[in-house]
């Protein structure tokens, strides 16, 4: 579940950038096709992020919890 903290924002970011680029440069392609391409790009980036960030997420969340606990103690 911790991994989805990073996967979902990456997917949203990729979808919005892909949609913007496709609308700007490839407006002659049908809107439904552009949307499908953007969805595919966001799913692909989400899968890549899910597997590549496996060990990094553990360290990032631990560091975040440590900082949170340190602030509470002060």
CHARMM internal coordinates of N, CA and C (Angstrom, degrees):
IC EDIT
DIST 1 N 1 CA 1.4385
DIST 1 CA 1 C 1.5279
ANGL 1 N 1 CA 1 C 111.35
DIST 1 C 2 N 1.3334
ANGL 1 CA 1 C 2 N 116.26
DIHE 1 N 1 CA 1 C 2 N -30.29
DIST 2 N 2 CA 1.4567
ANGL 1 C 2 N 2 CA 119.89
DIHE 1 CA 1 C 2 N 2 CA -179.91
DIST 2 CA 2 C 1.5236
ANGL 2 N 2 CA 2 C 111.27
DIHE 1 C 2 N 2 CA 2 C -65.03
DIST 2 C 3 N 1.3028
ANGL 2 CA 2 C 3 N 116.59
DIHE 2 N 2 CA 2 C 3 N -31.43
DIST 3 N 3 CA 1.4647
ANGL 2 C 3 N 3 CA 119.76
DIHE 2 CA 2 C 3 N 3 CA -177.38
DIST 3 CA 3 C 1.5194
ANGL 3 N 3 CA 3 C 112.52
DIHE 2 C 3 N 3 CA 3 C -65.85
DIST 3 C 4 N 1.3136
ANGL 3 CA 3 C 4 N 116.35
DIHE 3 N 3 CA 3 C 4 N -31.40
DIST 4 N 4 CA 1.4597
ANGL 3 C 4 N 4 CA 119.49
DIHE 3 CA 3 C 4 N 4 CA -176.97
DIST 4 CA 4 C 1.5226
ANGL 4 N 4 CA 4 C 112.44
DIHE 3 C 4 N 4 CA 4 C -70.26
DIST 4 C 5 N 1.3363
ANGL 4 CA 4 C 5 N 116.91
DIHE 4 N 4 CA 4 C 5 N -13.77
DIST 5 N 5 CA 1.4621
ANGL 4 C 5 N 5 CA 120.38
DIHE 4 CA 4 C 5 N 5 CA 175.17
DIST 5 CA 5 C 1.5282
ANGL 5 N 5 CA 5 C 109.70
DIHE 4 C 5 N 5 CA 5 C -62.33
DIST 5 C 6 N 1.3292
ANGL 5 CA 5 C 6 N 117.21
DIHE 5 N 5 CA 5 C 6 N -31.72
DIST 6 N 6 CA 1.4582
ANGL 5 C 6 N 6 CA 121.82
DIHE 5 CA 5 C 6 N 6 CA -179.67
DIST 6 CA 6 C 1.5203
ANGL 6 N 6 CA 6 C 112.45
DIHE 5 C 6 N 6 CA 6 C -99.64
DIST 6 C 7 N 1.3075
ANGL 6 CA 6 C 7 N 117.28
DIHE 6 N 6 CA 6 C 7 N -30.03
DIST 7 N 7 CA 1.4663
ANGL 6 C 7 N 7 CA 121.03
DIHE 6 CA 6 C 7 N 7 CA -175.28
DIST 7 CA 7 C 1.5337
ANGL 7 N 7 CA 7 C 111.39
DIHE 6 C 7 N 7 CA 7 C -68.91
DIST 7 C 8 N 1.3060
ANGL 7 CA 7 C 8 N 117.48
DIHE 7 N 7 CA 7 C 8 N -46.78
DIST 8 N 8 CA 1.4682
ANGL 7 C 8 N 8 CA 121.28
DIHE 7 CA 7 C 8 N 8 CA -176.19
DIST 8 CA 8 C 1.5369
ANGL 8 N 8 CA 8 C 111.99
DIHE 7 C 8 N 8 CA 8 C -62.38
DIST 8 C 9 N 1.3513
ANGL 8 CA 8 C 9 N 119.71
DIHE 8 N 8 CA 8 C 9 N -47.98
DIST 9 N 9 CA 1.4714
ANGL 8 C 9 N 9 CA 117.75
DIHE 8 CA 8 C 9 N 9 CA 178.17
DIST 9 CA 9 C 1.5274
ANGL 9 N 9 CA 9 C 113.44
DIHE 8 C 9 N 9 CA 9 C -62.62
DIST 9 C 10 N 1.3390
ANGL 9 CA 9 C 10 N 117.25
DIHE 9 N 9 CA 9 C 10 N -34.94
DIST 10 N 10 CA 1.4682
ANGL 9 C 10 N 10 CA 119.79
DIHE 9 CA 9 C 10 N 10 CA 177.59
DIST 10 CA 10 C 1.5239
ANGL 10 N 10 CA 10 C 109.71
DIHE 9 C 10 N 10 CA 10 C -64.69
DIST 10 C 11 N 1.3122
ANGL 10 CA 10 C 11 N 116.98
DIHE 10 N 10 CA 10 C 11 N -42.35
DIST 11 N 11 CA 1.4580
ANGL 10 C 11 N 11 CA 120.04
DIHE 10 CA 10 C 11 N 11 CA 179.61
DIST 11 CA 11 C 1.5303
ANGL 11 N 11 CA 11 C 111.60
DIHE 10 C 11 N 11 CA 11 C -64.09
DIST 11 C 12 N 1.3157
ANGL 11 CA 11 C 12 N 116.90
DIHE 11 N 11 CA 11 C 12 N -41.64
DIST 12 N 12 CA 1.4641
ANGL 11 C 12 N 12 CA 120.45
DIHE 11 CA 11 C 12 N 12 CA 179.17
DIST 12 CA 12 C 1.5236
ANGL 12 N 12 CA 12 C 110.40
DIHE 11 C 12 N 12 CA 12 C -65.25
DIST 12 C 13 N 1.3114
ANGL 12 CA 12 C 13 N 116.51
DIHE 12 N 12 CA 12 C 13 N -42.90
DIST 13 N 13 CA 1.4585
ANGL 12 C 13 N 13 CA 120.85
DIHE 12 CA 12 C 13 N 13 CA 178.89
DIST 13 CA 13 C 1.5245
ANGL 13 N 13 CA 13 C 111.50
DIHE 12 C 13 N 13 CA 13 C -62.31
DIST 13 C 14 N 1.3223
ANGL 13 CA 13 C 14 N 117.58
DIHE 13 N 13 CA 13 C 14 N -45.59
DIST 14 N 14 CA 1.4593
ANGL 13 C 14 N 14 CA 121.30
DIHE 13 CA 13 C 14 N 14 CA 179.57
DIST 14 CA 14 C 1.5291
ANGL 14 N 14 CA 14 C 110.58
DIHE 13 C 14 N 14 CA 14 C -64.86
DIST 14 C 15 N 1.3215
ANGL 14 CA 14 C 15 N 116.89
DIHE 14 N 14 CA 14 C 15 N -40.83
DIST 15 N 15 CA 1.4652
ANGL 14 C 15 N 15 CA 119.49
DIHE 14 CA 14 C 15 N 15 CA 178.95
DIST 15 CA 15 C 1.5282
ANGL 15 N 15 CA 15 C 111.42
DIHE 14 C 15 N 15 CA 15 C -61.93
DIST 15 C 16 N 1.3232
ANGL 15 CA 15 C 16 N 116.20
DIHE 15 N 15 CA 15 C 16 N -44.76
DIST 16 N 16 CA 1.4704
ANGL 15 C 16 N 16 CA 118.40
DIHE 15 CA 15 C 16 N 16 CA -178.23
DIST 16 CA 16 C 1.5241
ANGL 16 N 16 CA 16 C 112.05
DIHE 15 C 16 N 16 CA 16 C -68.15
DIST 16 C 17 N 1.3201
ANGL 16 CA 16 C 17 N 117.71
DIHE 16 N 16 CA 16 C 17 N -40.04
DIST 17 N 17 CA 1.4684
ANGL 16 C 17 N 17 CA 120.23
DIHE 16 CA 16 C 17 N 17 CA 178.36
DIST 17 CA 17 C 1.5281
ANGL 17 N 17 CA 17 C 110.79
DIHE 16 C 17 N 17 CA 17 C -68.06
DIST 17 C 18 N 1.3306
ANGL 17 CA 17 C 18 N 116.77
DIHE 17 N 17 CA 17 C 18 N -41.62
DIST 18 N 18 CA 1.4692
ANGL 17 C 18 N 18 CA 119.86
DIHE 17 CA 17 C 18 N 18 CA 179.28
DIST 18 CA 18 C 1.5237
ANGL 18 N 18 CA 18 C 110.89
DIHE 17 C 18 N 18 CA 18 C -64.24
DIST 18 C 19 N 1.3234
ANGL 18 CA 18 C 19 N 116.90
DIHE 18 N 18 CA 18 C 19 N -41.37
DIST 19 N 19 CA 1.4657
ANGL 18 C 19 N 19 CA 120.19
DIHE 18 CA 18 C 19 N 19 CA 178.38
DIST 19 CA 19 C 1.5221
ANGL 19 N 19 CA 19 C 110.76
DIHE 18 C 19 N 19 CA 19 C -63.25
DIST 19 C 20 N 1.3227
ANGL 19 CA 19 C 20 N 116.65
DIHE 19 N 19 CA 19 C 20 N -44.31
DIST 20 N 20 CA 1.4618
ANGL 19 C 20 N 20 CA 120.89
DIHE 19 CA 19 C 20 N 20 CA 179.67
DIST 20 CA 20 C 1.5320
ANGL 20 N 20 CA 20 C 110.99
DIHE 19 C 20 N 20 CA 20 C -62.00
DIST 20 C 21 N 1.3444
ANGL 20 CA 20 C 21 N 116.68
DIHE 20 N 20 CA 20 C 21 N -46.60
DIST 21 N 21 CA 1.4702
ANGL 20 C 21 N 21 CA 119.98
DIHE 20 CA 20 C 21 N 21 CA -179.09
DIST 21 CA 21 C 1.5214
ANGL 21 N 21 CA 21 C 111.88
DIHE 20 C 21 N 21 CA 21 C -65.41
DIST 21 C 22 N 1.3178
ANGL 21 CA 21 C 22 N 116.94
DIHE 21 N 21 CA 21 C 22 N -41.66
DIST 22 N 22 CA 1.4630
ANGL 21 C 22 N 22 CA 119.83
DIHE 21 CA 21 C 22 N 22 CA 179.70
DIST 22 CA 22 C 1.5287
ANGL 22 N 22 CA 22 C 111.53
DIHE 21 C 22 N 22 CA 22 C -66.77
DIST 22 C 23 N 1.3213
ANGL 22 CA 22 C 23 N 117.01
DIHE 22 N 22 CA 22 C 23 N -38.70
DIST 23 N 23 CA 1.4704
ANGL 22 C 23 N 23 CA 119.50
DIHE 22 CA 22 C 23 N 23 CA 178.45
DIST 23 CA 23 C 1.5205
ANGL 23 N 23 CA 23 C 111.67
DIHE 22 C 23 N 23 CA 23 C -68.90
DIST 23 C 24 N 1.3327
ANGL 23 CA 23 C 24 N 115.93
DIHE 23 N 23 CA 23 C 24 N -34.76
DIST 24 N 24 CA 1.4593
ANGL 23 C 24 N 24 CA 119.78
DIHE 23 CA 23 C 24 N 24 CA -177.29
DIST 24 CA 24 C 1.5300
ANGL 24 N 24 CA 24 C 111.88
DIHE 23 C 24 N 24 CA 24 C -75.70
DIST 24 C 25 N 1.3272
ANGL 24 CA 24 C 25 N 117.34
DIHE 24 N 24 CA 24 C 25 N -47.16
DIST 25 N 25 CA 1.4605
ANGL 24 C 25 N 25 CA 121.43
DIHE 24 CA 24 C 25 N 25 CA -171.73
DIST 25 CA 25 C 1.5267
ANGL 25 N 25 CA 25 C 114.82
DIHE 24 C 25 N 25 CA 25 C -98.21
DIST 25 C 26 N 1.3136
ANGL 25 CA 25 C 26 N 117.79
DIHE 25 N 25 CA 25 C 26 N -24.75
DIST 26 N 26 CA 1.4654
ANGL 25 C 26 N 26 CA 120.76
DIHE 25 CA 25 C 26 N 26 CA -174.85
DIST 26 CA 26 C 1.5259
ANGL 26 N 26 CA 26 C 110.80
DIHE 25 C 26 N 26 CA 26 C -127.24
DIST 26 C 27 N 1.3016
ANGL 26 CA 26 C 27 N 116.86
DIHE 26 N 26 CA 26 C 27 N 52.81
DIST 27 N 27 CA 1.4653
ANGL 26 C 27 N 27 CA 120.89
DIHE 26 CA 26 C 27 N 27 CA -178.04
DIST 27 CA 27 C 1.5286
ANGL 27 N 27 CA 27 C 112.54
DIHE 26 C 27 N 27 CA 27 C -70.71
DIST 27 C 28 N 1.3331
ANGL 27 CA 27 C 28 N 117.20
DIHE 27 N 27 CA 27 C 28 N -15.46
DIST 28 N 28 CA 1.4629
ANGL 27 C 28 N 28 CA 119.05
DIHE 27 CA 27 C 28 N 28 CA -179.80
DIST 28 CA 28 C 1.5344
ANGL 28 N 28 CA 28 C 112.21
DIHE 27 C 28 N 28 CA 28 C -76.62
DIST 28 C 29 N 1.3421
ANGL 28 CA 28 C 29 N 117.30
DIHE 28 N 28 CA 28 C 29 N -14.72
DIST 29 N 29 CA 1.4644
ANGL 28 C 29 N 29 CA 121.23
DIHE 28 CA 28 C 29 N 29 CA 176.64
DIST 29 CA 29 C 1.5281
ANGL 29 N 29 CA 29 C 108.19
DIHE 28 C 29 N 29 CA 29 C -79.93
DIST 29 C 30 N 1.3187
ANGL 29 CA 29 C 30 N 116.37
DIHE 29 N 29 CA 29 C 30 N 144.88
DIST 30 N 30 CA 1.4577
ANGL 29 C 30 N 30 CA 122.34
DIHE 29 CA 29 C 30 N 30 CA -179.50
DIST 30 CA 30 C 1.5357
ANGL 30 N 30 CA 30 C 110.27
DIHE 29 C 30 N 30 CA 30 C -57.28
DIST 30 C 31 N 1.3231
ANGL 30 CA 30 C 31 N 116.90
DIHE 30 N 30 CA 30 C 31 N 144.60
DIST 31 N 31 CA 1.4719
ANGL 30 C 31 N 31 CA 122.22
DIHE 30 CA 30 C 31 N 31 CA -176.57
DIST 31 CA 31 C 1.5287
ANGL 31 N 31 CA 31 C 111.71
DIHE 30 C 31 N 31 CA 31 C -62.26
DIST 31 C 32 N 1.3208
ANGL 31 CA 31 C 32 N 117.62
DIHE 31 N 31 CA 31 C 32 N -36.26
DIST 32 N 32 CA 1.4570
ANGL 31 C 32 N 32 CA 120.62
DIHE 31 CA 31 C 32 N 32 CA 179.52
DIST 32 CA 32 C 1.5247
ANGL 32 N 32 CA 32 C 110.52
DIHE 31 C 32 N 32 CA 32 C -65.66
DIST 32 C 33 N 1.3132
ANGL 32 CA 32 C 33 N 117.59
DIHE 32 N 32 CA 32 C 33 N -40.12
DIST 33 N 33 CA 1.4610
ANGL 32 C 33 N 33 CA 121.88
DIHE 32 CA 32 C 33 N 33 CA 178.59
DIST 33 CA 33 C 1.5278
ANGL 33 N 33 CA 33 C 110.83
DIHE 32 C 33 N 33 CA 33 C -66.74
DIST 33 C 34 N 1.3303
ANGL 33 CA 33 C 34 N 116.88
DIHE 33 N 33 CA 33 C 34 N -41.21
DIST 34 N 34 CA 1.4722
ANGL 33 C 34 N 34 CA 120.39
DIHE 33 CA 33 C 34 N 34 CA 177.14
DIST 34 CA 34 C 1.5255
ANGL 34 N 34 CA 34 C 110.79
DIHE 33 C 34 N 34 CA 34 C -61.93
DIST 34 C 35 N 1.3285
ANGL 34 CA 34 C 35 N 116.76
DIHE 34 N 34 CA 34 C 35 N -40.43
DIST 35 N 35 CA 1.4658
ANGL 34 C 35 N 35 CA 120.75
DIHE 34 CA 34 C 35 N 35 CA 178.76
DIST 35 CA 35 C 1.5241
ANGL 35 N 35 CA 35 C 110.89
DIHE 34 C 35 N 35 CA 35 C -65.14
DIST 35 C 36 N 1.3139
ANGL 35 CA 35 C 36 N 117.12
DIHE 35 N 35 CA 35 C 36 N -41.93
DIST 36 N 36 CA 1.4658
ANGL 35 C 36 N 36 CA 120.25
DIHE 35 CA 35 C 36 N 36 CA 178.41
DIST 36 CA 36 C 1.5283
ANGL 36 N 36 CA 36 C 111.66
DIHE 35 C 36 N 36 CA 36 C -64.38
DIST 36 C 37 N 1.3071
ANGL 36 CA 36 C 37 N 117.15
DIHE 36 N 36 CA 36 C 37 N -38.50
DIST 37 N 37 CA 1.4637
ANGL 36 C 37 N 37 CA 120.63
DIHE 36 CA 36 C 37 N 37 CA 177.02
DIST 37 CA 37 C 1.5263
ANGL 37 N 37 CA 37 C 110.32
DIHE 36 C 37 N 37 CA 37 C -64.03
DIST 37 C 38 N 1.3244
ANGL 37 CA 37 C 38 N 117.14
DIHE 37 N 37 CA 37 C 38 N -42.93
DIST 38 N 38 CA 1.4665
ANGL 37 C 38 N 38 CA 121.06
DIHE 37 CA 37 C 38 N 38 CA 179.84
DIST 38 CA 38 C 1.5319
ANGL 38 N 38 CA 38 C 110.97
DIHE 37 C 38 N 38 CA 38 C -66.39
DIST 38 C 39 N 1.3208
ANGL 38 CA 38 C 39 N 117.69
DIHE 38 N 38 CA 38 C 39 N -39.20
DIST 39 N 39 CA 1.4657
ANGL 38 C 39 N 39 CA 120.87
DIHE 38 CA 38 C 39 N 39 CA 176.89
DIST 39 CA 39 C 1.5197
ANGL 39 N 39 CA 39 C 110.46
DIHE 38 C 39 N 39 CA 39 C -64.22
DIST 39 C 40 N 1.3201
ANGL 39 CA 39 C 40 N 117.16
DIHE 39 N 39 CA 39 C 40 N -43.45
DIST 40 N 40 CA 1.4601
ANGL 39 C 40 N 40 CA 120.60
DIHE 39 CA 39 C 40 N 40 CA 178.11
DIST 40 CA 40 C 1.5234
ANGL 40 N 40 CA 40 C 111.94
DIHE 39 C 40 N 40 CA 40 C -61.90
DIST 40 C 41 N 1.3201
ANGL 40 CA 40 C 41 N 116.56
DIHE 40 N 40 CA 40 C 41 N -40.55
DIST 41 N 41 CA 1.4658
ANGL 40 C 41 N 41 CA 120.25
DIHE 40 CA 40 C 41 N 41 CA 178.64
DIST 41 CA 41 C 1.5194
ANGL 41 N 41 CA 41 C 110.87
DIHE 40 C 41 N 41 CA 41 C -65.09
DIST 41 C 42 N 1.3231
ANGL 41 CA 41 C 42 N 117.61
DIHE 41 N 41 CA 41 C 42 N -40.74
DIST 42 N 42 CA 1.4630
ANGL 41 C 42 N 42 CA 119.84
DIHE 41 CA 41 C 42 N 42 CA -179.26
DIST 42 CA 42 C 1.5276
ANGL 42 N 42 CA 42 C 111.35
DIHE 41 C 42 N 42 CA 42 C -69.73
DIST 42 C 43 N 1.3278
ANGL 42 CA 42 C 43 N 117.72
DIHE 42 N 42 CA 42 C 43 N -38.56
DIST 43 N 43 CA 1.4701
ANGL 42 C 43 N 43 CA 119.98
DIHE 42 CA 42 C 43 N 43 CA 176.39
DIST 43 CA 43 C 1.5213
ANGL 43 N 43 CA 43 C 111.29
DIHE 42 C 43 N 43 CA 43 C -65.02
DIST 43 C 44 N 1.3158
ANGL 43 CA 43 C 44 N 116.65
DIHE 43 N 43 CA 43 C 44 N -42.70
DIST 44 N 44 CA 1.4595
ANGL 43 C 44 N 44 CA 121.00
DIHE 43 CA 43 C 44 N 44 CA 179.12
DIST 44 CA 44 C 1.5269
ANGL 44 N 44 CA 44 C 110.81
DIHE 43 C 44 N 44 CA 44 C -62.27
DIST 44 C 45 N 1.3184
ANGL 44 CA 44 C 45 N 117.44
DIHE 44 N 44 CA 44 C 45 N -44.43
DIST 45 N 45 CA 1.4610
ANGL 44 C 45 N 45 CA 120.30
DIHE 44 CA 44 C 45 N 45 CA 179.38
DIST 45 CA 45 C 1.5241
ANGL 45 N 45 CA 45 C 111.23
DIHE 44 C 45 N 45 CA 45 C -67.44
DIST 45 C 46 N 1.3215
ANGL 45 CA 45 C 46 N 117.10
DIHE 45 N 45 CA 45 C 46 N -34.42
DIST 46 N 46 CA 1.4628
ANGL 45 C 46 N 46 CA 120.13
DIHE 45 CA 45 C 46 N 46 CA 176.75
DIST 46 CA 46 C 1.5129
ANGL 46 N 46 CA 46 C 112.30
DIHE 45 C 46 N 46 CA 46 C -65.04
DIST 46 C 47 N 1.3208
ANGL 46 CA 46 C 47 N 116.72
DIHE 46 N 46 CA 46 C 47 N -40.90
DIST 47 N 47 CA 1.4697
ANGL 46 C 47 N 47 CA 120.58
DIHE 46 CA 46 C 47 N 47 CA 178.37
DIST 47 CA 47 C 1.5266
ANGL 47 N 47 CA 47 C 110.52
DIHE 46 C 47 N 47 CA 47 C -66.07
DIST 47 C 48 N 1.3131
ANGL 47 CA 47 C 48 N 116.38
DIHE 47 N 47 CA 47 C 48 N -43.68
DIST 48 N 48 CA 1.4697
ANGL 47 C 48 N 48 CA 119.92
DIHE 47 CA 47 C 48 N 48 CA 178.43
DIST 48 CA 48 C 1.5295
ANGL 48 N 48 CA 48 C 110.57
DIHE 47 C 48 N 48 CA 48 C -62.11
DIST 48 C 49 N 1.3218
ANGL 48 CA 48 C 49 N 116.95
DIHE 48 N 48 CA 48 C 49 N -44.69
DIST 49 N 49 CA 1.4635
ANGL 48 C 49 N 49 CA 120.76
DIHE 48 CA 48 C 49 N 49 CA 179.51
DIST 49 CA 49 C 1.5204
ANGL 49 N 49 CA 49 C 110.90
DIHE 48 C 49 N 49 CA 49 C -63.25
DIST 49 C 50 N 1.3201
ANGL 49 CA 49 C 50 N 117.29
DIHE 49 N 49 CA 49 C 50 N -39.87
DIST 50 N 50 CA 1.4605
ANGL 49 C 50 N 50 CA 121.54
DIHE 49 CA 49 C 50 N 50 CA -179.20
DIST 50 CA 50 C 1.5221
ANGL 50 N 50 CA 50 C 111.36
DIHE 49 C 50 N 50 CA 50 C -58.75
DIST 50 C 51 N 1.3243
ANGL 50 CA 50 C 51 N 117.26
DIHE 50 N 50 CA 50 C 51 N -43.10
DIST 51 N 51 CA 1.4596
ANGL 50 C 51 N 51 CA 119.79
DIHE 50 CA 50 C 51 N 51 CA -176.95
DIST 51 CA 51 C 1.5220
ANGL 51 N 51 CA 51 C 113.56
DIHE 50 C 51 N 51 CA 51 C -85.29
DIST 51 C 52 N 1.3245
ANGL 51 CA 51 C 52 N 118.47
DIHE 51 N 51 CA 51 C 52 N -34.49
DIST 52 N 52 CA 1.4606
ANGL 51 C 52 N 52 CA 119.96
DIHE 51 CA 51 C 52 N 52 CA -176.91
DIST 52 CA 52 C 1.5259
ANGL 52 N 52 CA 52 C 112.93
DIHE 51 C 52 N 52 CA 52 C -79.11
DIST 52 C 53 N 1.3132
ANGL 52 CA 52 C 53 N 117.87
DIHE 52 N 52 CA 52 C 53 N -27.19
DIST 53 N 53 CA 1.4622
ANGL 52 C 53 N 53 CA 120.94
DIHE 52 CA 52 C 53 N 53 CA -178.51
DIST 53 CA 53 C 1.5309
ANGL 53 N 53 CA 53 C 112.51
DIHE 52 C 53 N 53 CA 53 C -92.59
DIST 53 C 54 N 1.3089
ANGL 53 CA 53 C 54 N 117.11
DIHE 53 N 53 CA 53 C 54 N 14.93
DIST 54 N 54 CA 1.4638
ANGL 53 C 54 N 54 CA 121.26
DIHE 53 CA 53 C 54 N 54 CA -174.76
DIST 54 CA 54 C 1.5204
ANGL 54 N 54 CA 54 C 112.58
DIHE 53 C 54 N 54 CA 54 C -54.77
DIST 54 C 55 N 1.3106
ANGL 54 CA 54 C 55 N 118.45
DIHE 54 N 54 CA 54 C 55 N -55.47
DIST 55 N 55 CA 1.4626
ANGL 54 C 55 N 55 CA 120.27
DIHE 54 CA 54 C 55 N 55 CA -175.86
DIST 55 CA 55 C 1.5213
ANGL 55 N 55 CA 55 C 112.11
DIHE 54 C 55 N 55 CA 55 C -81.76
DIST 55 C 56 N 1.3168
ANGL 55 CA 55 C 56 N 117.87
DIHE 55 N 55 CA 55 C 56 N -29.73
DIST 56 N 56 CA 1.4594
ANGL 55 C 56 N 56 CA 120.56
DIHE 55 CA 55 C 56 N 56 CA -178.78
DIST 56 CA 56 C 1.5220
ANGL 56 N 56 CA 56 C 112.11
DIHE 55 C 56 N 56 CA 56 C -67.07
DIST 56 C 57 N 1.2933
ANGL 56 CA 56 C 57 N 117.73
DIHE 56 N 56 CA 56 C 57 N -35.07
DIST 57 N 57 CA 1.4579
ANGL 56 C 57 N 57 CA 120.96
DIHE 56 CA 56 C 57 N 57 CA -177.21
DIST 57 CA 57 C 1.5159
ANGL 57 N 57 CA 57 C 110.96
DIHE 56 C 57 N 57 CA 57 C -65.41
DIST 57 C 58 N 1.3374
ANGL 57 CA 57 C 58 N 116.86
DIHE 57 N 57 CA 57 C 58 N -37.07
DIST 58 N 58 CA 1.4615
ANGL 57 C 58 N 58 CA 119.95
DIHE 57 CA 57 C 58 N 58 CA 178.18
DIST 58 CA 58 C 1.5240
ANGL 58 N 58 CA 58 C 110.18
DIHE 57 C 58 N 58 CA 58 C -59.19
DIST 58 C 59 N 1.3310
ANGL 58 CA 58 C 59 N 117.22
DIHE 58 N 58 CA 58 C 59 N -45.37
DIST 59 N 59 CA 1.4650
ANGL 58 C 59 N 59 CA 121.61
DIHE 58 CA 58 C 59 N 59 CA -178.39
DIST 59 CA 59 C 1.5253
ANGL 59 N 59 CA 59 C 111.66
DIHE 58 C 59 N 59 CA 59 C -70.28
DIST 59 C 60 N 1.2995
ANGL 59 CA 59 C 60 N 117.35
DIHE 59 N 59 CA 59 C 60 N -37.93
DIST 60 N 60 CA 1.4639
ANGL 59 C 60 N 60 CA 120.92
DIHE 59 CA 59 C 60 N 60 CA -178.54
DIST 60 CA 60 C 1.5265
ANGL 60 N 60 CA 60 C 110.26
DIHE 59 C 60 N 60 CA 60 C -67.49
DIST 60 C 61 N 1.3219
ANGL 60 CA 60 C 61 N 117.45
DIHE 60 N 60 CA 60 C 61 N -44.31
DIST 61 N 61 CA 1.4603
ANGL 60 C 61 N 61 CA 119.70
DIHE 60 CA 60 C 61 N 61 CA -179.21
DIST 61 CA 61 C 1.5257
ANGL 61 N 61 CA 61 C 111.45
DIHE 60 C 61 N 61 CA 61 C -68.41
DIST 61 C 62 N 1.3370
ANGL 61 CA 61 C 62 N 117.37
DIHE 61 N 61 CA 61 C 62 N -36.07
DIST 62 N 62 CA 1.4652
ANGL 61 C 62 N 62 CA 119.69
DIHE 61 CA 61 C 62 N 62 CA 176.89
DIST 62 CA 62 C 1.5266
ANGL 62 N 62 CA 62 C 110.77
DIHE 61 C 62 N 62 CA 62 C -64.43
DIST 62 C 63 N 1.3194
ANGL 62 CA 62 C 63 N 117.09
DIHE 62 N 62 CA 62 C 63 N -43.44
DIST 63 N 63 CA 1.4618
ANGL 62 C 63 N 63 CA 120.49
DIHE 62 CA 62 C 63 N 63 CA 179.22
DIST 63 CA 63 C 1.5244
ANGL 63 N 63 CA 63 C 110.72
DIHE 62 C 63 N 63 CA 63 C -64.52
DIST 63 C 64 N 1.3174
ANGL 63 CA 63 C 64 N 117.06
DIHE 63 N 63 CA 63 C 64 N -38.27
DIST 64 N 64 CA 1.4645
ANGL 63 C 64 N 64 CA 120.92
DIHE 63 CA 63 C 64 N 64 CA 178.62
DIST 64 CA 64 C 1.5317
ANGL 64 N 64 CA 64 C 110.42
DIHE 63 C 64 N 64 CA 64 C -64.35
DIST 64 C 65 N 1.3282
ANGL 64 CA 64 C 65 N 117.35
DIHE 64 N 64 CA 64 C 65 N -43.37
DIST 65 N 65 CA 1.4568
ANGL 64 C 65 N 65 CA 120.31
DIHE 64 CA 64 C 65 N 65 CA 179.70
DIST 65 CA 65 C 1.5243
ANGL 65 N 65 CA 65 C 111.41
DIHE 64 C 65 N 65 CA 65 C -66.48
DIST 65 C 66 N 1.3242
ANGL 65 CA 65 C 66 N 117.17
DIHE 65 N 65 CA 65 C 66 N -36.77
DIST 66 N 66 CA 1.4696
ANGL 65 C 66 N 66 CA 120.25
DIHE 65 CA 65 C 66 N 66 CA 177.36
DIST 66 CA 66 C 1.5239
ANGL 66 N 66 CA 66 C 111.03
DIHE 65 C 66 N 66 CA 66 C -63.96
DIST 66 C 67 N 1.3271
ANGL 66 CA 66 C 67 N 117.31
DIHE 66 N 66 CA 66 C 67 N -43.64
DIST 67 N 67 CA 1.4641
ANGL 66 C 67 N 67 CA 120.50
DIHE 66 CA 66 C 67 N 67 CA 177.97
DIST 67 CA 67 C 1.5233
ANGL 67 N 67 CA 67 C 111.22
DIHE 66 C 67 N 67 CA 67 C -64.25
DIST 67 C 68 N 1.3214
ANGL 67 CA 67 C 68 N 116.17
DIHE 67 N 67 CA 67 C 68 N -38.03
DIST 68 N 68 CA 1.4549
ANGL 67 C 68 N 68 CA 120.66
DIHE 67 CA 67 C 68 N 68 CA 179.53
DIST 68 CA 68 C 1.5317
ANGL 68 N 68 CA 68 C 110.66
DIHE 67 C 68 N 68 CA 68 C -64.96
DIST 68 C 69 N 1.3277
ANGL 68 CA 68 C 69 N 116.22
DIHE 68 N 68 CA 68 C 69 N -43.54
DIST 69 N 69 CA 1.4595
ANGL 68 C 69 N 69 CA 120.51
DIHE 68 CA 68 C 69 N 69 CA 179.69
DIST 69 CA 69 C 1.5258
ANGL 69 N 69 CA 69 C 111.48
DIHE 68 C 69 N 69 CA 69 C -68.56
DIST 69 C 70 N 1.3173
ANGL 69 CA 69 C 70 N 117.65
DIHE 69 N 69 CA 69 C 70 N -34.81
DIST 70 N 70 CA 1.4654
ANGL 69 C 70 N 70 CA 121.01
DIHE 69 CA 69 C 70 N 70 CA 178.24
DIST 70 CA 70 C 1.5307
ANGL 70 N 70 CA 70 C 110.98
DIHE 69 C 70 N 70 CA 70 C -66.05
DIST 70 C 71 N 1.3187
ANGL 70 CA 70 C 71 N 117.44
DIHE 70 N 70 CA 70 C 71 N -36.78
DIST 71 N 71 CA 1.4663
ANGL 70 C 71 N 71 CA 120.61
DIHE 70 CA 70 C 71 N 71 CA 177.91
DIST 71 CA 71 C 1.5233
ANGL 71 N 71 CA 71 C 111.34
DIHE 70 C 71 N 71 CA 71 C -67.82
DIST 71 C 72 N 1.3194
ANGL 71 CA 71 C 72 N 116.31
DIHE 71 N 71 CA 71 C 72 N -35.73
DIST 72 N 72 CA 1.4719
ANGL 71 C 72 N 72 CA 120.17
DIHE 71 CA 71 C 72 N 72 CA -179.55
DIST 72 CA 72 C 1.5305
ANGL 72 N 72 CA 72 C 111.38
DIHE 71 C 72 N 72 CA 72 C -68.55
DIST 72 C 73 N 1.3228
ANGL 72 CA 72 C 73 N 116.81
DIHE 72 N 72 CA 72 C 73 N -33.89
DIST 73 N 73 CA 1.4591
ANGL 72 C 73 N 73 CA 120.87
DIHE 72 CA 72 C 73 N 73 CA -177.77
DIST 73 CA 73 C 1.5204
ANGL 73 N 73 CA 73 C 112.20
DIHE 72 C 73 N 73 CA 73 C -71.67
DIST 73 C 74 N 1.3218
ANGL 73 CA 73 C 74 N 117.24
DIHE 73 N 73 CA 73 C 74 N -25.11
DIST 74 N 74 CA 1.4770
ANGL 73 C 74 N 74 CA 120.25
DIHE 73 CA 73 C 74 N 74 CA -177.99
DIST 74 CA 74 C 1.4776
ANGL 74 N 74 CA 74 C 112.50
DIHE 73 C 74 N 74 CA 74 C -76.06
END
COOR INIT
IC SEED 1 N 1 CA 1 C
IC BUILD
